Each structure stands twice: as C-alpha cells, then as structure tokens.
Amino acid sequence: MNATLIQKYNIPVPRYTSYPPANYFEAYSEEAYRKAVTDSNEAPDNRISFYLHIPFCKHLCHYCGCNSFPMMRPEVVTRYVKALHREIDLVLPLLKRDRLVAQIHYGGGSPTSLPVSALRELNAHLLEGFQTIDQPEIAIECHPGYLTEEDWYGLTQCGFNRYSLGVQDFNAEVLKVVNRRPSLLPLEKIFEILRQHQAKINMDLLYGLPLQTVESFSESIRKAIALAPDRLVTFSYAHVPWVNKRQLILEKAGLPDSALKSNLFSEASALLHQAGYQSIGMDHFVRPDDELNIALQTKKLHRNFQGYCTRRTTAQVYAFGVTGISQLHSAYAQNTKEIESYMKSVEEDRLPIAKGYTLNREEQLTREVIESLMCNYSIDWAELATHLQTSVEELKHATAFNQEKLEEFAGDGLIRFNENTIQMTEEGSPFVRNIAASLDKLMLHNGKSFSKPI
C-alpha cells in the first residue's frame, strides 16, 4: 500500500456501519420508537431482522469495543434472559404478522455464554407466529474458548444455520497479551460437528494487535484457509480507548504502526485471494459462489449493524437487549447500556430506549448513497435515483457532493468518476471511508471522535 496515501488519508473517519453513525444519536423516547416500529410495517423493504445482544463474557478481552460485562451470577443471567423474552413480547404485537423473518443474529459480548436451552427458547419465541423467507439466516457469534463438544452439538439443535467463530489469531502469545482464550477444542473438531449439520461457518480474525508481525499473521491466515470456512473476516482493530479504557493496556504492550498494519492486511488479502476467496467490502472474504459475492457483482450488496447482507436478507432490524440498536427505515433507536436499568424498564413493561435518531429526507438519501459506496465500491447516480424515486440532482444535493474534492481523490488514484458514476480503484479501496465522509454533510462541521481506516 502506498505510504504517501497512508500518510495523507489515514485520518479518523466514520466506519459507516450506519448513517448517521451511532455517535450522532440523541435523546429518544419510547413513544417515538413505537411510532417508528409501526411505520416500519409500511417500509419499502419490510422483511424482519431480529438482533439480540448478549452482554456477558466469561473473560473480557482487552481489545473489545463492544458493550460487554463480566459473567454475572446465574440468577442475574436468568433474569436478563427473562427480560429479553418480555421485551420481545412488548415489540412483536407492533409488527404485522404477514411480514417475513429474513434474519436473526446474536451478538455480544459472548452469546454462547448463555445456556444452550436459553438460546433455543429465544429462537422459538422470535419465530412464534411469523413465517420466514426461504432459508433465512439465523446466526450466532461464538467464543470457542469455552465451548465443549456437548455445547457445540447442543447449538446445532437451536435452529442456527450460520456460526461466526471468534478466533482472532492463532498465535498463543498474541492471544495472551490481549487476554483472549484460545479454542477449547481443536478447530478441526468444531468444523466437523458443524459441517455434519450443514451449517455455514464464518471465522473472525483481528489484525493490528500487539506482537503481530506479517509472518505470524500470515501463518494464522494459512491455518484459517486450511480449515476452509465459508466466510473469513479480517477485522481491523479499532483503537478507541475513550470507549473502552481496557484498550490502554494494549498501548503499553505496543500497537503496530499504520505501515505495519497495512502490510498485515495486504499479505492476508493476497493469501486469501490466492486461495480463491473474493473480497467483500473492507474486510470480508467469501467463496465465489457465496450470495454476498453474487450481490457484489450485480451491485446489490447491502449491510446493517450485523454485517454485509443481500436484498434477500435486507430487513428492518428490531434489536433486543442492552445496547441493541434497532435500524428502521426512518429511524434508529438504541437501548440503554446498563443491565440493571434495562431489566428494570422491561419488567415494568417499558421499552428500554435510551437514544435514537430520526432521519430526515436528505439523510435517508445520503444513507443510500454512502451504503452503495461502502458496500459496492461504486455509485451509479441515475440507477440509485430511480430506485429511490428521486432525481440525480436531488440525490447529489442531499450529499456534500464536491467536484473539486472528487478530483483530488481521482488525482491520487483512489477513484475514477464522471458525472454519472463514482468507482473506487483497487488501490483506493482501503480508503473508501474517506470518500464516503466527503459526501457526508454531517462531516462538514464535526467534533466527533472516530477510528482511522488503517
């Protein structure tokens, strides 16, 4: 990767997992959320996606920027699960029953910190009274450091068809310094169990950690390739100690500089491409016949807070649990981050909404523009305007479209563009967040904190 480009463009910008990003959320009422949920029944894409946040971890990793808590007493965990069921009971009556469930996703924390029986009952509750699309995606993030063979077999009886294994790195010293437990079982055995049940398997790796070298991380990639996961994600470690003070421990251990971090990703990407995987977005790699790759080739790739998705699984997202963010057509709504506050609210039949954001017309249009760029590395203004039932002029006006800025990006080799399209170049793809930020009116006068692209 060009060192000059890194120096110029490796500046803090939003990740754009949503637009506007979550740090723009403000005070939001339960009544506003109920209205947004009701309105979402009439949204153009009105399939249903459920997200459940399980905040508990048996062991806290130093790098984590998620809302996670040390595992609590069994009675607290049981109470939390009961609160999830109660929150589901509060929201489901607001949804029209002729809508189809396209996706269920469990994130955390460590969702697999819950008993298998609890996960099975939650899935059954979510699907009660709803039909699903053909082959819905029912996925769970798994921490393999604590799961026995019996646990894995139990998970296969819960209705899941995709499992994301949080491996992060195969190097024992790297895992030790970041306080991450390695897999309890050999990964080969885990793959064998899941494959017996026709499951899809994702593997998550993390680069930019202390002690990682190009050689050591490349070896981790080779070991991952040998296991042949369906999808492999190389997440860039986001250093945000103002969110998680534990990350300051990693500063003492020594974080890779931008050049090394860039080389870690470049070598990993090259190895994965050689093995036949295709790049999706900033950090995902999939097999050529994966529906994400097919969607990318036809410029129809999407994403939500749970990751990349297709039009088939694109949906209105209804989130349950602490920190959960519902991602609806006209609004976002985020639950409280505190476990006790969450449980108390739900037990009193109050939806535990803490923050949210209602998007105006311009912001809804900008969201579609930025999503197209972030997911498909391109913008076709006319095609997007037709899809959104607007004009190219209105679409560009909704954004911070700036001809001179785009010419600068093009001069640096990051994009190719004309009056009809913007297309990321291969060299420019690591800086897609920078191009997206240039189209974001909210970034014109901004005092927010963000992570760097590399």
Secondary structure, 3 states (H helix, E strand, C coil): CCHHHHHHHCCCCCCCCCCCCHHHCEECCHHHHHHHHHHHCCCCCCCEEEEEEECEECCCCCCCCCCCEECCCHHHHHHHHHHHHHHHHHHHHHCCCCCEEEEEEEEECCHHHCCHHHHHHHHHHHHCCCEEEEEEEEEEEECCCCCCHHHHHHHCCCCCCEEEEEEECCCHHHHHHCCCCCCCCCHHHHHHHHHHCCCEEEEEEEECCCCCCHHHHHHHHHHHHHHCCCEEEEEECCCCCCCCHHHHHHHHHCCCCHHHHHHHHHHHHHHHHHCCCEEECCCEEECCCCHHHHHHHCCCCEEECCEEECCCCCCEEEEECCCCEEECCCEEEEECCCHHHHHHHHHCCCCCEEEEEECCHHHHHHHHHHHHHHHHCEEEHHHHHHHCCCCHHHHHHHCCCCHHHHHHHHHCCCEEECCCEEEECCCCHHHHHHHHHHCCHHHCCCCCCCCCCC
